[in-house]
């Protein structure tokens, strides 16, 4: 009887999600693919073939990867919210009334963060709804990690999206900005179809291909650069592009890494645009079962060196359990690796501001399971 009751509860949750989900039904959250007309335009591009975007380099050889072995799925909390001994430590900063004097980053967990400089606010990959899935019941935020909502943020001038995966592009969050005329967006090719489907006006977003430069405002420009990854929100894959970005903002240069496996594109970016005052790089959600799409900590060492980064801020962790590893394994490995190459790493708590040029945040707040 108890089992039947649990099944019934789960069924109600599933049906409720299908029809409404914080303003986004499952169908609306999944979105649409680019039209055949847009696909015909993409077909003229060198990084598009057979109705899908392509990575720039061959991915058959994975470089700088230690002898990692696949983990037993049953040994990990795969795609489940882990039962932690305490909540993820977070800081609730009053962002509505604060203007930072210098370029400052406020991380909201996983790959969502605010970059503010001289009152100009850039929101990267905002997922502020508490889950990274078309169903609120799956891939929920770890306890303590979801403390910021759009209402807690200042007026956003620019939203930057790296790719269309649910943990980087959230229907519910993006739709909250659909009527805010002051907010513009920069997205990879094809992702504009999703914004349009979610009632954004076309004049408010700009689709970019690798190498495109956008003059955002006086003293601010952004350049789309390659990454090695994939895209897709349903069965069809790679119909939209994935990207990293070089952000030049009021005299600082920041690398917005998005998601990426390791390859030679990092050296290309470092040679063309480096050095960087700060590289914001993914750290976690890697697996030996998909080594081409995410970087392991030992690969990040080479990424940092090839980008010519002067400081690293690791993201893509401490909010969702999207892989097999323990939630804090990546940061435990990455910090000492950065020390071996003498590159500072700053690891602020969720919501704790870090200003470029300040002493790195190095207090160990993640030492629990």
C-alpha positions as CSV (number, residue, x, y, z in Angstrom):
1,X,0.0,0.0,0.0
2,X,2.8,2.4,0.9
3,X,4.6,1.6,-2.4
4,X,1.4,2.3,-4.3
5,X,1.0,5.6,-2.5
6,X,4.6,6.6,-3.4
7,X,4.0,5.8,-7.0
8,X,0.9,7.9,-7.0
9,X,2.7,10.9,-5.5
10,X,5.5,10.6,-8.1
11,X,2.8,10.4,-10.8
12,X,1.1,13.6,-9.6
13,X,4.4,15.4,-9.5
14,X,5.2,14.3,-13.1
15,X,1.8,15.3,-14.4
16,X,2.0,18.6,-12.7
17,X,5.4,19.3,-14.2
18,X,4.1,18.5,-17.7
19,X,1.5,21.2,-17.5
20,X,3.2,23.9,-15.5
21,X,6.7,24.5,-14.1
22,X,7.2,28.0,-12.7
23,X,5.8,29.5,-15.9
24,X,7.4,26.9,-18.1
25,X,5.7,23.6,-19.1
26,X,7.9,20.7,-20.0
27,X,7.2,21.2,-23.6
28,X,8.0,25.0,-23.4
29,X,11.2,24.2,-21.4
30,X,12.4,21.8,-24.0
31,X,11.9,24.5,-26.6
32,X,12.3,24.4,-30.4
33,X,15.0,23.6,-32.9
34,X,16.2,26.1,-35.4
35,X,14.1,26.2,-38.6
36,X,15.1,24.7,-41.9
37,X,15.8,28.2,-43.2
38,X,18.2,28.8,-40.4
39,X,19.8,25.4,-40.9
40,X,20.4,26.3,-44.5
41,X,22.2,29.4,-43.4
42,X,24.3,27.3,-40.9
43,X,25.2,24.9,-43.7
44,X,27.4,27.6,-45.2
45,X,29.6,27.7,-42.1
46,X,32.8,25.7,-41.7
47,X,31.8,24.4,-38.2
48,X,28.5,23.0,-39.4
49,X,28.1,19.7,-41.2
50,X,25.3,17.1,-41.6
51,X,22.7,19.3,-39.8
52,X,24.9,19.7,-36.7
53,X,27.6,21.9,-35.4
54,X,31.1,20.4,-35.1
55,X,34.0,20.7,-32.7
56,X,37.0,22.4,-34.1
57,X,39.6,19.7,-33.4
58,X,39.6,15.9,-33.5
59,X,38.4,14.5,-30.2
60,X,39.8,10.9,-30.6
61,X,43.0,11.7,-28.6
62,X,42.4,12.9,-25.1
63,X,45.6,14.6,-23.8
64,X,46.9,15.0,-20.3
65,X,44.6,12.5,-18.6
66,X,45.8,10.5,-15.8
67,X,44.9,6.8,-15.4
68,X,41.4,7.3,-14.3
69,X,39.1,4.3,-14.3
70,X,35.3,4.3,-14.6
71,X,33.5,4.3,-11.3
72,X,30.7,1.9,-10.4
73,X,27.4,3.8,-10.8
74,X,26.1,2.3,-7.7
75,X,28.9,3.9,-5.7
76,X,27.9,7.4,-6.7
77,X,25.0,9.7,-6.4
78,X,24.5,9.9,-10.1
79,X,22.0,12.6,-11.1
80,X,20.6,12.6,-7.5
81,X,20.8,15.3,-4.9
82,X,23.3,13.9,-2.4
83,X,22.5,13.6,1.2
84,X,25.1,15.9,2.7
85,X,26.0,16.2,6.4
86,X,25.3,19.9,6.2
87,X,24.0,22.5,3.7
88,X,26.3,24.0,1.1
89,X,27.8,27.2,2.7
90,X,26.4,30.3,1.0
91,X,26.4,34.0,1.6
92,X,23.4,36.2,0.9
93,X,24.9,39.5,-0.4
94,X,22.6,42.5,-0.9
95,X,23.2,42.9,-4.6
96,X,20.2,45.2,-5.2
97,X,21.9,48.1,-3.3
98,X,25.6,47.4,-3.9
99,X,27.8,48.8,-6.7
100,X,31.3,47.3,-6.5
101,X,34.1,49.8,-7.2
102,X,36.0,47.3,-9.4
103,X,35.2,44.3,-11.6
104,X,33.6,41.8,-9.3
105,X,32.2,38.3,-9.8
106,X,29.4,36.8,-7.6
107,X,28.9,33.1,-8.1
108,X,25.5,31.5,-7.7
109,X,26.6,27.9,-7.8
110,X,27.3,25.6,-10.7
111,X,27.8,27.9,-13.8
112,X,25.6,30.9,-13.0
113,X,27.3,34.1,-11.9
114,X,27.1,37.9,-12.0
115,X,29.9,40.0,-13.4
116,X,29.6,43.7,-12.3
117,X,31.9,46.5,-13.4
118,X,31.2,50.2,-12.8
119,X,27.5,49.5,-12.4
120,X,27.2,47.4,-15.6
121,X,25.8,43.9,-14.8
122,X,26.4,40.8,-16.9
123,X,24.6,37.6,-15.9
124,X,26.2,34.3,-17.2
125,X,24.2,31.1,-17.8
126,X,21.6,31.9,-15.2
127,X,19.8,28.9,-13.7
128,X,18.0,30.4,-10.7
129,X,15.0,28.1,-10.4
130,X,16.4,25.4,-8.1
131,X,16.7,22.6,-10.7
132,X,18.5,21.9,-14.0
133,X,15.9,19.9,-15.8
134,X,12.5,20.2,-17.6
135,X,11.0,18.5,-14.6
136,X,11.4,20.3,-11.2
137,X,11.6,16.9,-9.6
138,X,15.0,16.0,-11.2
139,X,18.5,17.4,-10.9
140,X,17.5,19.7,-8.0
141,X,20.0,22.0,-6.3
142,X,21.9,20.6,-3.4
143,X,20.7,21.8,0.1
144,X,21.9,25.4,0.8
145,X,23.0,26.1,-2.8
146,X,19.8,27.7,-4.1
147,X,19.6,31.0,-2.2
148,X,19.4,33.5,-5.1
149,X,16.4,34.2,-7.4
150,X,16.1,36.9,-10.1
151,X,14.4,39.2,-7.6
152,X,17.6,39.2,-5.6
153,X,19.7,40.5,-8.5
154,X,20.2,44.1,-9.7
155,X,18.9,45.3,-13.1
156,X,20.7,43.1,-15.7
157,X,22.2,44.8,-18.7
158,X,23.4,41.6,-20.5
159,X,22.8,37.9,-20.3
160,X,25.4,35.7,-21.8
161,X,24.6,32.0,-22.6
162,X,27.4,29.5,-23.4
163,X,25.1,26.7,-24.7
164,X,21.6,25.3,-24.4
165,X,21.9,22.5,-21.8
166,X,19.5,22.7,-18.9
167,X,22.2,23.5,-16.4
168,X,23.2,26.6,-18.4
169,X,20.0,27.8,-20.0
170,X,16.8,27.7,-17.8
171,X,13.4,28.5,-19.3
172,X,11.9,29.8,-16.1
173,X,14.8,32.2,-15.3
174,X,15.1,33.5,-18.9
175,X,11.4,34.1,-19.2
176,X,11.5,36.4,-16.1
177,X,13.7,38.8,-18.2
178,X,11.5,38.7,-21.4
179,X,9.8,42.1,-20.6
180,X,12.8,43.9,-19.2
181,X,13.8,46.0,-22.1
182,X,17.1,47.1,-20.6
183,X,18.3,43.4,-20.7
184,X,20.0,42.2,-23.9
185,X,21.4,38.8,-24.5
186,X,24.3,37.2,-26.4
187,X,23.8,33.5,-27.3
188,X,25.5,31.0,-29.6
189,X,24.1,30.3,-33.1
190,X,20.7,28.7,-33.0
191,X,20.0,29.4,-29.3
192,X,18.0,32.5,-30.3
193,X,15.3,30.1,-31.5
194,X,14.7,29.2,-27.8
195,X,14.7,32.8,-26.7
196,X,12.2,33.7,-29.4
197,X,10.0,30.7,-28.4
198,X,10.1,32.0,-24.8
199,X,8.8,35.4,-26.0
200,X,12.0,37.4,-26.3
201,X,11.9,40.0,-29.1
202,X,14.6,39.3,-31.8
203,X,16.1,42.8,-31.5
204,X,17.0,42.1,-27.8
205,X,19.4,39.2,-28.5
206,X,22.4,38.6,-30.7
207,X,23.4,35.2,-32.0
208,X,27.2,34.7,-32.5
209,X,29.5,32.2,-34.1
210,X,33.1,31.6,-33.0
211,X,35.2,34.6,-33.8
212,X,32.4,37.1,-33.7
213,X,32.9,40.3,-31.7
214,X,30.2,42.3,-30.1
215,X,30.8,45.9,-28.9
216,X,28.5,45.8,-25.8
217,X,29.0,49.3,-24.4
218,X,31.8,51.8,-23.9
219,X,34.8,49.9,-22.5
220,X,33.0,46.5,-22.9
221,X,33.3,44.0,-25.7
222,X,32.8,40.3,-25.9
223,X,34.3,37.8,-28.4
224,X,32.9,34.3,-29.0
225,X,35.6,31.6,-28.9
226,X,35.5,27.8,-29.5
227,X,35.0,25.1,-26.9
228,X,34.9,21.3,-27.2
229,X,31.4,20.3,-26.1
230,X,27.9,19.5,-27.4
231,X,24.4,20.8,-27.3
232,X,20.8,19.6,-27.1
233,X,17.8,19.7,-24.9
234,X,16.0,16.6,-26.3
235,X,16.7,13.8,-28.8
236,X,18.4,15.8,-31.5
237,X,21.9,16.9,-30.7
238,X,24.2,19.7,-31.8
239,X,21.5,21.7,-33.7
240,X,22.8,24.8,-31.8
241,X,26.3,26.0,-31.2
242,X,28.3,26.0,-27.9
243,X,30.7,28.7,-27.0
244,X,33.2,30.3,-24.6
245,X,33.8,34.0,-24.5
246,X,36.6,36.5,-24.1
247,X,35.2,39.4,-22.1
248,X,37.1,42.7,-22.1
249,X,35.6,45.0,-19.5
250,X,36.9,48.3,-18.3
251,X,40.6,47.3,-18.6
252,X,40.2,43.7,-17.4
253,X,40.2,40.6,-19.5
254,X,38.1,37.6,-18.4
255,X,37.8,34.2,-20.0
256,X,34.2,32.8,-19.7
257,X,34.9,29.1,-20.2
258,X,31.4,27.5,-20.4
259,X,31.7,23.7,-20.6
260,X,34.6,22.1,-22.5
261,X,36.7,19.0,-22.8
262,X,40.5,19.6,-23.1
263,X,42.0,20.2,-26.6
264,X,44.2,22.5,-28.5
265,X,41.6,25.3,-28.8
266,X,42.7,26.6,-25.3
267,X,46.2,27.3,-26.6
268,X,44.7,29.0,-29.7
269,X,42.7,31.3,-27.4
270,X,45.6,32.0,-25.1
271,X,47.9,32.8,-28.0
272,X,45.3,35.1,-29.7
273,X,43.7,36.8,-26.7
274,X,45.7,36.1,-23.5
275,X,46.9,36.7,-21.0
276,X,43.7,36.8,-18.9
277,X,43.3,38.5,-15.5
278,X,40.8,35.8,-14.6
279,X,39.7,32.5,-16.2
280,X,36.3,31.2,-15.0
281,X,36.6,27.5,-15.8
282,X,34.3,24.4,-15.3
283,X,35.4,22.2,-12.5
284,X,33.4,19.0,-12.0
285,X,30.7,16.9,-13.7
286,X,33.4,15.1,-15.5
287,X,33.4,11.3,-16.2
288,X,35.5,8.7,-17.8
289,X,32.4,7.8,-19.9
290,X,32.3,11.3,-21.6
291,X,36.0,12.5,-21.5
292,X,35.6,14.6,-24.7
293,X,33.0,17.0,-23.2
294,X,34.3,18.0,-19.8
295,X,37.8,18.6,-18.3
296,X,39.3,16.7,-15.5
297,X,41.3,18.6,-12.8
298,X,44.7,17.4,-14.2
299,X,43.7,18.7,-17.7
300,X,42.6,22.1,-16.2
301,X,46.3,22.7,-15.2
302,X,47.3,22.7,-18.8
303,X,44.2,24.7,-19.8
304,X,45.2,27.5,-17.3
305,X,48.8,27.5,-18.6
306,X,47.8,27.6,-22.2
307,X,45.2,30.4,-21.7
308,X,47.9,32.4,-19.9
309,X,45.5,32.9,-17.0
310,X,46.8,34.9,-14.0
311,X,43.9,33.7,-11.7
312,X,41.3,30.9,-11.8
313,X,37.8,30.8,-10.4
314,X,36.3,27.3,-10.7
315,X,32.6,26.8,-11.4
316,X,30.3,24.0,-12.6
317,X,30.2,22.4,-9.1
318,X,28.6,22.7,-5.6
319,X,25.0,22.8,-6.8
320,X,24.0,19.8,-9.0
321,X,25.1,16.2,-9.0
322,X,25.3,15.5,-12.7
323,X,28.1,13.0,-12.7
324,X,29.5,10.0,-10.7
325,X,32.0,11.8,-8.5
326,X,31.6,13.0,-4.9
327,X,30.5,16.6,-5.0
328,X,33.7,18.1,-3.5
329,X,36.2,15.7,-5.2
330,X,37.0,18.2,-8.0
331,X,37.9,21.1,-5.8
332,X,40.0,19.0,-3.5
333,X,42.0,17.9,-6.5
334,X,42.2,21.2,-8.3
335,X,43.4,23.5,-5.5
336,X,46.7,21.7,-4.9
337,X,47.2,21.3,-8.7
338,X,47.0,25.1,-9.1
339,X,49.5,25.5,-6.3
340,X,52.0,23.3,-8.2
341,X,52.0,25.7,-11.2
342,X,51.9,28.8,-8.9
343,X,48.7,30.2,-10.4
344,X,46.4,31.6,-7.8
345,X,42.9,30.1,-7.4
346,X,40.0,31.8,-5.7
347,X,37.2,29.7,-4.3
348,X,34.5,32.0,-2.9
349,X,31.3,30.6,-1.3
350,X,28.1,30.9,-3.3
351,X,27.1,34.5,-3.1
352,X,30.4,35.8,-1.8
353,X,31.8,38.5,-4.0
354,X,35.3,38.3,-5.5
355,X,36.9,41.5,-6.9
356,X,39.7,41.1,-9.5
357,X,43.0,42.1,-7.9
358,X,41.9,41.1,-4.3
359,X,43.6,38.4,-2.3
360,X,42.2,35.0,-3.5
361,X,39.4,33.4,-1.4
362,X,41.1,30.3,0.0
363,X,39.2,29.4,3.1
364,X,38.3,25.7,2.9
365,X,34.5,25.6,3.3
366,X,33.9,22.4,1.2
367,X,35.5,19.8,3.5
368,X,32.4,17.7,4.3
369,X,30.3,15.0,2.6
